[in-house]
């Protein structure tokens, strides 16, 4: 039975990993050659969906016609490819056009969603998942560069209509290909995103801010030239910013507008635009519609402030709308002191329990002189755990870009999930006094059988090092998503409790109810597993390393690490089934 349960635990861990890995190629396959019609098809449908949601009916119909042209081009090249799926797209295109023409927003959204699903099925069927062009980022930059230079020439000639037209080509291609540059060079992506937005701000000002538009366009051209030629400066760092940081900048800008400090407010909005790439992934996963709205609104606010005269009422109203939309997201992102204290408390209590059991067994066996070896081993294990924590902290601190940090958080979190599943099973199996006593007896007897007290040193040292290593891994996975004060507070509370409990158990010989302790600890472990699993996959999605398919009916509870995407919900559902199996179907014997 024990072997069977170990195998099942391993299978659950493997199944969770497979769920993650199988979804990964979806994001990779979507990033092939953007010059081909098939790769432009899905982004184009997405644009129509956004425009329909904003009731921009004429623009939506124009872009739907562009989708039709892409589809016709694709079918002219592959007329016999996947006939049934192709017919679905033809029908969906016809229905979508009809719904857009009658301006029925609900029907239009439904028909466009059907079109998007049909296109997705078709692409999955005809596009090889192994296709991948590693040089696509620089190639995309070269295409954008040609448009940027055209726009710059028009600006120099004061032909602002032509400059705006060339700029719109940049925006259109950027939307379809930004993820390639983001994954290749996150720092470059952030700078390009900022420059493209700043050019737009100055072109939309009333009147146009010609000199500033030229300056920002020249910076954009320089960035594109350097990146496309492989001259990217990798020493440039991007600090990690949170959505709360951006909200503070936005609030400052709003207050400055009210106080009449228009120039300072405009500078703060430029800072908001500069910092936006570091948090946009979080907003995009929460709501693609909101992501698009914020990108439009932040540009609009800057344009209002730069206009002559400044449109202050519109600027304040738009900033208020942005704050209303973003504040609910920022309040639900992080772990708390409760989560931080649970990790150290659980690991620390287990370490104390192991030490107390080893010392007690030696005392009953009349081997009092072995106690110093156990304490020495525990001390060395603690020191090694501290060294491990320092090394991991240093390694992660070198990951300067936002996407890299999110990627490390995601991978580390998934490692922690596997470790916690193993620990959870182990604790569940020890949830009776006989099993625990046999475990301690085996550990000590195996050490003494080797005829050396160094074996006791090794047993206690490895026990503490194991707990310390687990604690370190858990905190590394948690650190990017928790406020430093909350982390310190949680650790401090746990340490205070551990000191009291440790003194009571080891010095005063207070007996801890083994069954109650292990069952409670197991429940806490599974809570952390569920949350870590969701948070880790979510972090990989934010980093652009994992696909994200959202649905309004999926649950969203940040305190459980639940996000409304299929990629987070399915693994968590599998995990919940496993937990129910552990506690209900397979109750531990008393």
URDA-V822606 format. One record per pair of residues at least 4 apart in sequence whose C-alpha atoms are under 6 Angstrom apart, sorted by the first residue. I is the first residue (numbers start at 0). J is the second residue. Records with the same first field share a line. If there is no record, write none. Layout:
BEGIN
I=J + J
END
This chain:
BEGIN
10=14
12=417
15=570
17=21
23=545
24=28
26=546
28=128
31=131
33=38
36=69
47=59 + 62
50=55 + 59
51=55 + 59
74=78
84=121
88=117
91=95 + 114
95=110 + 111
98=103 + 107
99=107
103=107
107=111
108=112
122=126
135=139
136=179 + 180
137=227
140=144 + 223 + 227
141=227
143=169
144=223
146=165
150=162 + 165
153=158 + 161 + 162
154=158 + 162
159=163
169=173
173=177
180=184 + 188
181=185 + 188
189=276
193=273
194=219
198=212 + 215
200=298 + 302
201=208 + 212
202=207
203=302
204=302 + 305 + 306
205=306
208=212
223=227
225=230 + 231
226=230 + 231
236=399
237=399 + 400
239=401
242=329
243=329
252=264 + 267
255=260 + 264
256=260 + 261 + 264
271=275
275=279
277=401
280=541
281=541
282=290
283=287 + 290
292=296
293=297
300=314
303=309 + 310 + 314
304=309
322=326
331=557
333=480 + 481
334=481
335=485
336=340 + 485 + 486 + 488 + 489
339=486 + 489
340=344 + 489 + 490 + 493
341=345
343=347
344=348 + 493
346=466
350=463
351=355
355=359 + 505
361=366
362=366 + 367
371=375
372=456
373=455 + 456 + 459
376=456 + 459 + 460
377=459 + 460 + 463
380=460 + 463 + 464
384=464 + 467 + 468
388=471
398=403 + 404
402=542
405=538 + 542
406=539 + 542
407=411
408=412 + 476
409=535 + 536 + 538 + 539
411=476
412=476 + 531 + 535
415=419 + 473
416=528
419=423
423=521
426=517
429=434 + 435
430=514 + 517
431=514
440=444
441=445
444=448
446=454 + 455
456=460
457=461
461=465
463=467
464=468
474=478
484=488
497=501
501=505
502=506
503=507 + 509
504=508 + 509
516=520
517=521
527=531
528=532
530=559 + 560
531=535
533=560 + 561 + 567
534=560
539=544 + 545
540=544 + 545
547=564
548=564 + 565
549=563 + 564
550=563
553=563
554=563
555=561 + 562 + 563
556=561
557=561
565=569
579=583
580=584
581=585
582=586
END
